[in-house]
Amino acid sequence: MGTLLRLQPGHADVVLVVVDPSAKSIEVARRAADIASRRARVIVVANKLRDETDLDVIREAMEGYELVRVPDDEAIANADRDGTAPIDVAPDAPGVRALVALAGRLEPAHSA
């Protein structure tokens, strides 16, 4: 939270708040999103989603924020254990595709 509290308005375009469906994570994410929303656009990354119930819990707690879904993905866990980048070893895994799509949304538009 300290970094968010020091963040000055205009110093970031977007703040990603990553949350998993645990009670502790949701509570911290709510506080972080509240602080960040006074300084920048907030995108909530609902991470490690196992099913629609997980998503519903996060959606209800983080109402009003833009939400990106990242499913719980064994390919990401395996890559992490092996010390490899998931995008290099499993680029078509659902979690990797979700993160690539998020990155594409964050990439600034370049004019030709």
Buried (B, 14 or more C-beta within 10 A) or exposed (E): EEEBEEBEEEEBEEBBBBBBBEEEBBEBBBEBBEBBBEBBEBBBBBBBBEEEEBBEBBBEBBEEBEBBBBBBBEBBEBBEEEEEEBBEBBEEBBBBBBBEEBEEEEEEEEEE
